[in-house]
Amino acid sequence: MKKFAILILAASAHVPVYAGTASLTPEPGPHAVGLRVVQHYDYSRAMDEQVDAFGKPVAAPPARPIQALVWYPAKRTGAAPMRVVDYRQAALSDVNFGLPAADSAKQRAAWLAGPQKSWYEAATLAVRDAVPAAGKYPVLVYAPSFAAPADENLDLCEYLASQGYVVIASRSLGARAIVMTDDVEGVEAQAADIAFLVNGARSLPQADMDKVAVVGFSWGGLSNVFAPARSSRIKALVSLDGSIRFYEKIWSAAGDVRPARTAVPMLSLGAASLPFEELEQKKNRPVASYLNSMKYSDVYFGTMHPMQHGHFSSLYGFRLARDDEFGDYRRADVEQAYRAVALYVHRFLDAYLKQDDKAMAFLRQSPARNGIAPQVMAMRFQPAAATVPSEAGFLRAFAAAGYRDAQAIHARMREASADFALSPLNLNTLGYQLLGGKNARGAVELFKLATHIEPKYGNAWDSEGEAWEALGEKEQAIAAYEKAVAVDKNQLNAVARIKALRAGN
């Protein structure tokens, strides 16, 4: 995985550079695009004490700083659009909300006076603080690459906003300091930032919170997979050459990041796979493919043949890139592939968030049928092969079976998926719901399943005894109570009930 925290650009003034958005994205959608810059603190998390290279303390923010760029469908206006320099200037304050205006203006002036002036003067689609358009729109959170700023894919974010999406992004920050770390703690921190932005979107009048997706590039394409494992609000994922492909050691270390917990549609668009000989040299080479194991989800695997990893960022891969940075391809060839990326992300989101049948048909046919040459893009579709086994699914099947055969139903669901698991504690609680609802026979089934899963769960054995008593089955009740005491001598209710039942009370 390539890290984009710092890019050193050594272009000379005479090198032709990219100077507009027309060749990077397909035709914009029906909406004008607005941009707001919103500064938040997440007071639930604080940054560690920081020092500079000389060991001197650096002023720390009062909490975790999260500066969000919010692109949104807007009303058309005659105001001048944003330029690349406007985005770069906004990024100067993405962790230092108190940056003096004079310092920011000085850096802006240096960019515009430097040899890369044409890069920074290039116009974009968005208008700063434009009046929002009426209506509700799906919400997208964009997760940047390793330690990268929120604007690294400004062209894609603007394009999606023009197609009727609210798009939100913030810088990739480490868990305890500004710099991201390539470990579980680092990816968990970015996943928590995604959750923070999703929650913050609730305050946006345009946001349709029933339709939320996360788009991630590189490291962000690992963090975004962690996000739905923690929130069922996220309905779709897009991975742009995401690190979920390469960092098996990290996702496998997170016990709750499993296909059954991330059962949402996924679009994975990546550079061509590395040869085995080269992959073998990578310290984080994958042992298993997470995407291949997503049997509960529709997964689309797109390969963008002309693109290298960095080309999935429009800012660094194109706008701030020299013409000699495209390997064996011309700039125009790689731009064509980036346009295909933007188009497929748009159509995928339309299909799964807007339930657009035409977009779904677009996805299910070959790129060549969609006007994209085979040398530019290949696509493989892996449809969902199973339904996520869940407690809710088990309870529906149990009710449909007349509240019988709980252990057999559980065994069938376990055989269908190793990801399926029931909590004995929850089963005990659910059994009491049935017992309170005058369904003692069903309660016995759930209590017996709880002790089948956890034989030393004394409380469930005691509960089973109560259910047998409700059914008038004295001997069965005594047997259950005795089992409760055998596995847990602190089951005092069971001790008392054994004495009472044997005494005929």
MOSUL-V578089 format. One record per run of one state. SS is the DSSP state (hx for helix, st for strand, lp for the rest). FROM is the first residue (numbers start at 0). TO is the last residue. Records with the same first field share a line. If there is no record, write none. Layout:
SS: FROM-TO, FROM-TO
This chain:
lp: 0-30, 42-48, 51-55, 58-62, 74-81, 91-99, 113-115, 121-121, 123-125, 128-130, 132-135, 143-152, 162-163, 170-182, 203-205, 217-218, 230-232, 240-241, 245-246, 251-257, 261-263, 270-274, 279-297, 304-307, 312-312, 319-329, 353-355, 364-365, 370-375, 382-389, 400-404, 416-422, 436-438, 453-456, 470-472, 487-490, 502-504
st: 31-41, 49-50, 56-57, 63-73, 82-82, 122-122, 126-127, 131-131, 136-142, 164-169, 206-216, 233-239, 264-269, 298-303, 376-381
hx: 83-90, 100-112, 116-120, 153-161, 183-202, 219-229, 242-244, 247-250, 258-260, 275-278, 308-311, 313-318, 330-352, 356-363, 366-369, 390-399, 405-415, 423-435, 439-452, 457-469, 473-486, 491-501
